[in-house]
Amino acid sequence: MNADRILISGAGPVGYTMALNLARLNIPFTLFEAGDTIFEDPRAGTIHPPTLEMFEESGVTATMLEQGLIVRRYQYRDRKAGIVADFDLGALKDDTRHPYRVMLEQHRLSHILRDKLKAYSNYEILNSHRVKSIVQDADGVTATVETPDGDKDFRGTWMIGCDGGRSQVRKSMNVAFDGFTWPERFLVLSTKYDFGQHGYAITKYIADPDEWCALVKVPGPDG
């Protein structure tokens, strides 16, 4: 099935970035995503200067700046003592075209990248398609994919794994993923409360032996 194309596993920001880069080079691809949509739960949300530079040529950076919150300073605080350090990212103005961070959650970046793909053709994005395993031979790869209609095989020249910590692509290559799981559990929540009225920067990290946290402002549904 369409063996003259690249296969990509995982339609997060990394998978969509790879897809856009291939589309801009007119290289056909099929992108598989286990979920049925772009999940809009709170996850990573900070875009750093090197990433903004990387996305400039494709026009993604301009859209990120329109939709995100530009962070020109960020703080480290002690919960009891207050501000420990207040960093001005403008100090990087001679080192980067973007001397700031941008708060933009990863699902928003995924939507931006997917919208940019609409300008191209010769590709397909298959949601509710979970890559189960990959076999490589001298001429390419065969991916066995769980689809709404049962397991199917897809043929391609290469498979690119963008499918995260539980990557089936990595497992099919017998590549280890050494590490450990932190014993703590983390709570992520959202509020419309304005912490800026208390002198808080858009991004701040609050230290405490027991009640530490990271507190960041991100764009809401209504802006």
C-alpha positions in Angstrom: 0.0 0.0 0.0 1.7 3.2 -1.2 5.2 1.9 -0.5 6.9 5.0 -1.9 6.2 7.0 1.2 7.5 7.7 4.7 5.6 6.3 7.7 5.3 8.4 10.9 4.1 7.0 14.2 2.7 9.6 16.6 0.8 12.8 15.8 2.0 15.0 18.7 4.0 18.2 18.1 7.1 16.2 17.0 5.1 14.0 14.6 3.4 17.0 13.1 6.7 18.9 12.8 8.2 16.0 10.9 5.1 15.8 8.7 5.3 19.5 7.8 9.0 19.3 7.0 8.4 16.3 4.7 5.4 18.1 3.1 7.6 21.2 2.4 10.1 18.9 0.6 7.3 17.2 -1.4 8.0 13.8 0.2 4.8 11.7 0.6 4.0 10.4 4.0 1.4 8.7 6.1 1.0 9.8 9.7 -0.5 7.4 12.2 -2.1 8.6 15.5 -3.7 6.3 18.1 -6.1 8.9 19.3 -9.1 10.1 17.4 -8.3 13.8 17.8 -5.7 16.2 19.2 -6.1 15.9 22.9 -6.4 19.3 24.6 -5.4 18.4 28.1 -2.7 20.5 29.9 0.8 19.4 29.0 4.0 21.1 28.0 3.6 24.7 27.3 6.9 26.6 27.0 8.5 27.4 23.6 12.2 28.4 23.9 14.2 30.6 21.5 15.9 27.8 19.6 12.5 26.3 18.8 11.2 29.7 17.6 14.2 30.0 15.3 13.7 26.4 14.0 10.1 27.1 13.0 10.7 30.5 11.4 11.2 29.4 7.8 7.9 27.4 7.7 5.9 30.3 9.0 5.0 28.5 12.2 6.8 31.0 14.5 4.7 33.9 13.3 1.5 32.0 14.2 2.9 31.0 17.5 3.6 34.6 18.4 0.1 35.6 17.4 -1.5 32.9 19.6 0.9 32.6 22.5 2.0 34.7 25.4 5.4 36.3 25.1 7.4 35.8 28.3 10.2 38.4 28.6 11.1 37.6 32.3 10.6 34.6 34.6 11.1 34.2 38.3 12.3 31.7 40.9 10.6 32.2 44.2 10.7 30.8 47.7 7.2 30.2 49.0 7.9 32.0 52.2 10.8 34.4 51.4 9.5 35.6 48.0 11.6 36.3 44.9 15.0 34.6 44.7 15.8 35.5 41.1 14.1 37.5 38.4 15.6 36.8 34.9 15.3 39.3 32.1 15.4 37.3 28.8 16.2 40.5 27.0 19.8 39.8 28.0 19.8 37.3 25.1 19.1 40.0 22.4 22.6 39.6 20.9 22.4 35.8 20.8 18.9 35.2 19.3 16.3 36.8 17.2 13.8 35.8 19.9 15.0 36.9 23.3 11.9 35.6 25.1 9.9 32.4 25.8 6.4 31.8 24.5 3.7 30.1 26.5 1.7 28.0 24.1 0.4 24.6 25.1 1.4 21.6 22.9 -2.1 20.9 21.6 -2.2 24.5 20.3 1.1 23.9 18.5 -0.3 20.7 17.1 -3.3 22.5 15.7 -1.0 25.2 14.1 1.1 22.6 12.5 -1.9 20.6 11.2 -3.4 23.8 9.7 -0.1 24.6 7.9 -0.3 21.1 6.3 -3.5 22.1 4.6 -1.4 24.0 2.0 0.2 20.7 0.8 -1.0 17.4 -0.7 0.3 13.9 -1.3 0.0 12.8 2.4 -2.6 11.3 4.7 -3.2 11.6 8.5 -4.9 8.5 10.0 -6.4 9.0 13.4 -7.5 6.0 15.5 -4.6 4.1 14.0 -2.1 2.7 16.6 1.2 1.4 15.3 1.7 -2.0 17.0 5.0 -3.3 15.4 7.4 -2.7 12.6 9.5 -5.1 10.5 12.4 -3.9 8.3 13.8 -5.5 5.3 16.2 -4.6 2.5 13.6 -2.5 0.6 11.7 -0.7 3.4 9.5 -1.3 6.4 6.1 -2.9 7.1 4.0 -1.5 9.9 1.2 -3.5 11.5 -1.4 -1.0 12.6 -4.5 -1.4 14.8 -7.3 0.4 12.9 -11.1 0.8 13.5 -11.5 -2.1 10.9 -8.9 -4.4 12.5 -5.2 -4.8 12.1 -3.7 -3.8 8.7 -0.2 -3.7 7.2 1.2 -0.5 5.7 4.3 -0.4 3.6 6.8 2.4 3.5 10.5 3.3 2.7 11.1 4.4 6.3 9.3 4.6 9.6 9.9 7.6 11.9 9.0 7.0 15.5 7.5 10.1 17.2 5.4 8.1 19.6 6.7 9.0 23.0 8.0 7.1 26.0 6.0 3.9 25.2 7.2 4.0 21.5 6.3 0.8 19.7 8.8 1.9 17.0 11.6 1.9 19.6 10.5 -1.5 21.0 10.4 -3.0 17.5 14.0 -2.0 17.1 14.9 -3.5 20.5 16.2 -0.2 21.7 16.2 0.2 25.5 14.6 3.1 27.3 16.4 3.2 30.6 15.2 5.3 33.5 12.9 5.3 36.5 9.6 6.6 37.7 9.5 9.4 40.3 7.6 8.3 43.4 5.7 11.6 43.5 2.4 12.2 41.8 1.8 15.6 40.2 -1.4 17.6 40.1 -2.1 19.8 37.1 -4.9 22.3 37.4 -6.1 25.5 35.7 -7.6 28.6 37.1 -8.6 32.1 35.8 -7.3 33.8 38.9 -5.0 36.7 38.1 -1.7 36.1 39.9 -0.2 39.1 38.1 -1.9 41.5 40.6 0.5 40.1 43.3 3.7 40.8 41.2 4.0 37.3 39.7 5.7 37.0 36.3 3.9 34.9 33.6 6.3 32.1 34.4 7.6 31.3 37.9 9.0 28.4 39.8 8.2 28.3 43.5 10.5 26.4 45.9 9.4 24.8 49.2 10.4 21.5 50.9 6.8 20.3 50.8 4.6 22.7 48.7 6.7 23.5 45.7 5.1 24.2 42.3 5.5 25.7 38.8 3.0 28.4 38.1 2.6 29.5 34.5 0.1 31.5 32.5 -1.2 30.1 29.2 -3.7 31.3 26.7 -7.2 30.4 27.6 -10.1 29.3 25.3 -11.2 33.0 25.1 -7.7 34.3 24.9 
